[in-house]
């Protein structure tokens, strides 16, 4: 994979993969109180995800890639950009997000595209390796 650069589409795919991995993780642990070191926006937007009764568990590499996206990549963005991106990953309706942010849906779309591009530019500048999902 030498010579490949991050693009907005590759970043979007990795973000979607992180969202799918998060869906496969159990949402509740009966009888245990757990705290999370994940940023607050992850748990807020994740309430829109259907965790269901998934019988398939994500593998360790998928979980590592999800943590990388949540902890490292989203740190590249400012708070508003994170809300735009993670709401999209969690399939929160665009109308609801735009209304909550006080912007038009077209503006929301432009901000999402800009945030994806911003992540890809930083990843390329840092020489972040491209790892495909299995």
C-alpha positions in Angstrom: 0.0 0.0 0.0 3.0 2.3 -0.4 2.2 5.5 -2.3 -1.5 5.7 -1.3 -2.8 8.9 0.3 -5.8 9.4 2.5 -8.8 10.8 0.6 -12.1 12.0 2.0 -13.7 8.8 0.8 -11.2 6.6 2.6 -11.7 8.7 5.8 -15.5 8.4 5.5 -15.2 4.6 5.0 -13.0 4.3 8.2 -15.4 6.5 10.1 -18.4 4.4 9.0 -16.4 1.2 10.0 -15.8 2.7 13.4 -19.6 3.3 13.8 -20.4 -0.2 12.7 -17.9 -1.6 15.2 -19.4 0.5 17.9 -22.8 -0.9 17.0 -21.5 -4.5 17.5 -20.2 -3.7 21.0 -22.6 -4.4 23.8 -24.3 -1.2 24.9 -25.0 -2.2 28.5 -23.3 -4.4 31.1 -25.9 -5.7 33.6 -24.8 -5.5 37.2 -21.6 -3.4 36.5 -21.1 0.3 36.6 -18.6 1.2 33.9 -17.2 4.6 33.0 -15.9 5.5 29.7 -12.8 7.4 28.7 -14.4 8.2 25.3 -15.3 11.7 24.6 -18.9 12.8 25.6 -20.1 13.2 22.0 -19.6 9.5 21.3 -22.1 8.4 23.9 -24.5 11.2 23.0 -24.7 10.5 19.3 -24.4 6.7 19.9 -27.9 6.7 21.4 -29.2 6.8 17.8 -27.4 3.6 16.9 -29.3 0.3 17.1 -27.1 -1.9 19.2 -29.6 -4.7 19.0 -28.8 -8.3 20.1 -25.8 -8.7 17.8 -24.4 -12.2 18.0 -21.2 -11.2 16.1 -18.5 -9.5 18.0 -15.9 -7.2 16.3 -12.4 -8.5 16.2 -9.6 -6.8 18.0 -8.2 -5.0 15.0 -11.6 -3.5 14.2 -11.8 -2.3 17.8 -8.3 -0.8 17.6 -9.2 1.0 14.4 -12.4 2.3 16.0 -10.4 3.6 19.0 -7.9 5.2 16.7 -10.7 7.1 14.9 -12.5 8.2 18.0 -9.5 9.1 20.1 -7.0 10.4 17.5 -8.8 11.4 14.3 -11.7 13.2 15.9 -9.2 15.2 18.0 -8.1 16.9 14.8 -11.5 18.5 14.5 -13.1 21.3 16.6 -16.2 20.5 18.7 -18.7 21.5 16.1 -17.0 19.5 13.3 -17.0 16.5 15.6 -20.7 16.8 16.2 -21.3 17.0 12.4 -19.1 14.0 11.6 -20.2 11.7 14.5 -23.9 12.5 14.0 -23.4 11.4 10.4 -21.6 8.2 11.4 -24.4 7.4 13.8 -27.1 8.1 11.2 -28.7 10.9 13.1 -31.1 12.5 10.7 -29.5 15.5 9.0 -32.7 17.6 9.5 -32.4 17.0 13.3 -28.7 17.9 13.4 -29.1 20.9 11.2 -32.0 22.2 13.3 -30.1 21.6 16.6 -27.1 23.5 15.2 -29.2 26.3 13.7 -28.0 25.8 10.2 -29.4 24.6 6.8 -28.9 21.0 5.8 -26.8 22.1 2.8 -24.5 23.9 5.2 -24.3 20.8 7.3 -23.4 18.7 4.2 -20.6 21.2 3.3 -19.3 21.2 6.8 -19.2 17.4 6.8 -17.2 17.3 3.5 -14.8 20.0 4.8 -14.2 18.0 8.0 -13.5 14.8 6.1 -11.1 16.7 3.9 -9.4 18.3 7.0 -8.9 14.8 8.5 -7.4 13.5 5.3 -5.0 16.4 4.9 -3.7 16.0 8.5 -3.4 12.2 8.1 -1.4 12.6 4.9 0.8 15.3 6.5 1.6 13.0 9.4 2.2 10.0 7.1 -0.6 8.0 8.8 -0.6 4.4 7.3 -3.7 3.3 5.4 -5.0 0.0 6.8 -8.0 -1.6 5.1 -10.7 -3.4 7.1 -10.6 -7.2 6.9 
